[in-house]
């Protein structure tokens, strides 16, 4: 699966460079083990919300390579009917990224609240990036999640840069 995912990402990169995939194309090559390891360690009913680099999680959540590439290239055969592109991919219990920096965390807390309210034995795994780590809404969602004991796990994808700015230039504390 890791090899298939890497080959899919290399093809997506090629299609993006040929201008067949337009707009953003947030590749997850190099993160294949993270996507597959996370999927192996959770229950199928659990929820995942990602922050960028969604292709691998979309694949591990059950979409085929053809469906993912169809979404990236824009025809109606994609998982979001070609309207979501690289960022807004969806699959069963998988909700891709959105355009608001750090908004994944409150969405993850809300999804976890729904699970708790409905009495479901499900967890929401919510990713955010180091570039979003200083957003106020993240700390509010942390507080609510801890206070209400929500079944949510927050995971920071820390590559030490947020939109090209090193974390040392953007945060007083870089211990995410």
N, C-alpha and C positions, 0 to 999 in steps of 0.2 A: 504494500500500500504506500509505503514511503517513496518507493521508486516511481510508482504511478503518479503520485502527487508532485514529485519533483519534475517529471516529464511534462505534466500538465502545465506547471508554472513556467517552464522553459518555453513551451509552445505559446502560452499567453504573452510572455515577454516578446517573443518573435512577432506575434500578431499585433501587439501594441506598437512596436517599432515600425511595422509596415502600415500603421495608421488604420488597421482593420478594427482594432479595439480603440475607441476614442475616449478622451477624457482620462480620468485617473485609472491606473491599473496597479493596485496595491498587492504586490506579490508576496507570498509567504515562503519562498524557497529559503531553505536553511532552518525552517521551523517545523519541518515535517514530523519530527519525533514528538514535539510538543502537542501538535494536533492529535496524533494517534495515541499518545500516552494519556492525554486527558480523556479521550473517548473510551479507552480501555479501563480507566479507573472510575468511571461513573456509571450510573444506571441509565438505561435508554430513555426513561421518562424524564430525566433531569433536563434542565434548560441551560442554554448557552447564549450569552450575548457577547459579541466580540467588539474590539476596537481596531478597525482597519485589518488588513491582512486576513480577510474572511474566507478566501478560497479553500484553504485546507480544512477548516472547520465545516464548511459546507459539504465538502467531499466526505469527511468522516461521519457527518450526520445523515449520509445516505444518497446524496445527489450524485449523478454520474458525471464523468468528465465531459460528456457531450452536453449535458444540461448546463453545466457551469460555463463552458466555452460559449454556448448559445446565449447565455445571459450577458457575458462580456462583450459579445459582438453585436448584441442588440435585437436579434429577431424574437418573435413572440414565443419561441420554444424555451426561453430561459425561465428560471425559477421565479422571477419577478416580472415576467413577460417583457424582458428587455429594458425595463424602466429603472432598475436598480443599479445595474452595472457592477463594478468591482466592490463597491462599499455596501450596498443594500441587498445582499443576498439573503434568502430565507430558505429554511427547510423545517422538517418536523422538530419542534422544540428548539429551534435555532433562529435567532433574530440577529441579523447582521448589524453593522455599524450604522450610525447616522451622522449628519453633518455638524452636530453641535458637540464641540470638544468636551469630553467628560460626561456627556449625558447618558452613557451606558450604565454608569453606576446607579443613578436614581431609577433607571428603567429596570435594572437587575433587582434593586430593593423592592420595587413595585411588583415584579414577577414573583419574588419570594413571598411577599405579603399575600398575593393571590393564592399561592400554594398553601401557605399556613391557614388562611381563611377558609379554604375549601377542604382542609384536613388531608391534603395529599402528602404522601411521603416522597417529596421531590425537593431538589436543591436547584438553585440558580447559580451557575458559575458565570461570573461577570468580569470581563477583561477591561482594562483601561491602560493607557500608555503613560509613560513618565512625563510626556508633554502635557497631559491633562491632570497630572497629580496635584496641582495647586489650585484647581477649580473649587470654589466654595461649595458648590452643589455636591461634590464628592464627600466632603466632611459631614455635610448635613445627612446624606444617605447613610454614611457609616454610623453616625449617632443613632438614627432611627432604627437601622438594622440591628445594632447591638441592644438598644433599649427594648425593642419589641421581640428580640431573639428570633430574627428572621433566618430562614434556611438559605443563606446566600454566602458564597465564597467570592471574595474580590481578589483578582489576580493582576498584578502590574507587569506589563510588558516593558521592561526597562532596557532600552538600547542606548541610553545616556544622551539622547537628542530628542527634542520636540520641535518638529517642523524645521529642522536645520540648526536650531539653537541648542548648544550644550546645556545640560542641566546645571552645571556650575554657574552659568551666566543667568539662570532663570529662577533658582531656588536657594533659599538660605539653608535648607536641609535637603540633602539629596538621598537620604536613607529612606527609600520608599518601601 
